[in-house]
Amino acid sequence: GKGDPYVVADWEGWSARRLGKTKTKYNTDKPKWNHAFELSVPLQRPGGRVKLEIFDYDAIGADDLLGRVSLDRRALLSGADERWVKLQDRPAPRGAKGKKLTKKEKRKAAEAAEKGAATGEIHLRISCAPQIAALTAVAARAKTLQRTQNELNSLAAVEIDIVRCKGLRKAD
């Protein structure tokens, strides 16, 4: 049968927190949510990302994970963007102690991604005011340009609109 999907959004990294949850859409494999999450991203802090997980609601037992996607800080602060993103079954791999992946680790990650092939796609709209995207570049150059602390403490207002999904696998 068809699933009962919903999305959970979490901020991962410094000051980790739950951003929210969409409504459950019953008996569908092509849910439409049009649900927006808002967050503030400090421009001076590196790292951090938004994790979106799509679950299938089960009245009895634990809900089933249908797929997930992570949006890094750069994707969040790049200005206005609308796109379909493939869902993954498992979190993206990381190098040892948070370092960049080696060539061997990248190859293994690519193989793992193929085995845990995408389970569908999610349609997202990400918006961040254009001047905020420009300030991100200023924050990145702040050490050499010696910008004021006020610029570095700026917050970017980011909105992620979860529009819909397609191609979700049936829950077991």
Secondary structure by P-SEA (a helix, b strand, c coil): cccbbbbbbbbcccccccccccccccccccccccbbbbbbbcccccbbbbbbbbbbbbcccbbbbcccccccccccccccccbbbbbbccccccccccccccaaaaaaaaaaaaaacccbbbbbbbbccaaaaaaaaaaaacccccccccccccccbbbbbbcccccccccc
